[in-house]
Amino acid sequence: MFSIEPIPGNPWPHDMMIRVDDDMQSLLELLWVREAWQLHPLGDDLPPALIDTPTAVAPAVRRSAPTSEWEAAWTHVWEEALQHAGTTPSPDLFERLQAAPNGSPDRARLLRELVGPSWREEIGDDAFTEGAEQWMQAQFERRARRSPAGLEAQPERLSLEALIEAWKCGLTTVVQIPCRGAFTRRIGPHAILVTVGTRADPERYTEALRIFC
């Protein structure tokens, strides 16, 4: 929400703009790969399991894949993708992308700047089975079926006081992942990562927003 001038009686600051991204493909793909292939990557700060557990890849298929290499690579790809999720795109990025010729090195560079690191780019497509497409589609349909809440029932409205304070500290982006429990992280100077459950609970969301400052 954003307006040029203050709106009388509206508690939302007229110049506060918050972006909520609950469909970041690079993060969803990494989470699917980890669980569908039953990888156990090492790391001290990895996200919890998905709420909607993917169907596991068949054991025979898994035995023939380089899962040990994938397991070793997973953590650093996640960290790179998460770091990119916490960045703010240049205001003129889309304009420069549209102006760049198709197939040119400049267009490829701008696309990577927009999309950021991903499993497909760094490791390849071999891990993605038909099950990945089905799981992604199911997530999309679940979000589409979700009854739209009225303006005053939006999570950001229900935790508005904490959101305003976080915005004053620089918050512009909330990234949501469909994982269980709580996993709140400040992922950049202007972004925070939360789980779907945290954002859906006003008390937990308020607590999460308060860690930003």
C-alpha positions, 0 to 999 in steps of 0.5 A: 500500500502506498499513497502520495498524500496522507489519508485521514484516519488511515494508520498506515503511513502514506509513504510506507511500501512493503513487498511480500514475496511468498513465491520465490522460485529459487528458494522453493526449488531448493527446499523441494530438492532437499526433501524429495531427494532426502538430502541431509546437508550440513549447516548450523542455520538451515530452514525447517522441513516443508509443511507440504512434504514432497513425494520422495524420489524412488530409491532406485533413482536416488541411488543412481544420482550424485546425491552426495555431491548435491548434499555437499552443494546444497547449503552454499546454494541456499545461502547464496539464494537467500542472500539474493532474496534479501537484496533490493533490485535496482529501480531501473533494472526492468527498464534496462532488461527490456532494452537489452537485445535478446541473447546478448551477454548484457541481457544474460547478466541483467537476468541473473541480477534479477533472478539471482543464484539458483540450484538450476544455474549452479548444479543443473536440472538433473534433480528436477523430476516430474514430481517437482513440477507437480509439487510447485503447481500444488503450491501455486493452487493452494495460494490461489485457493486461499480466501483473500483476507479483507484489508484490515485482516491482512497480516501486515495490518494486524501487526502494523505497529511492529511493521512500522517500526521495522520499516523505520529501521529499513524494512521493505521486503518480507520473504515467506517460505512454506516451512514448519514452525518458526524460522525468522531471519534478517536476510539483508539491510531491507528484508526479513525471512519468515515462515508461513505460520509465523506470518499467519499468527499476529503475535508471532509475526509481531515478534518476528518484525521486532527482531529487524531493528 
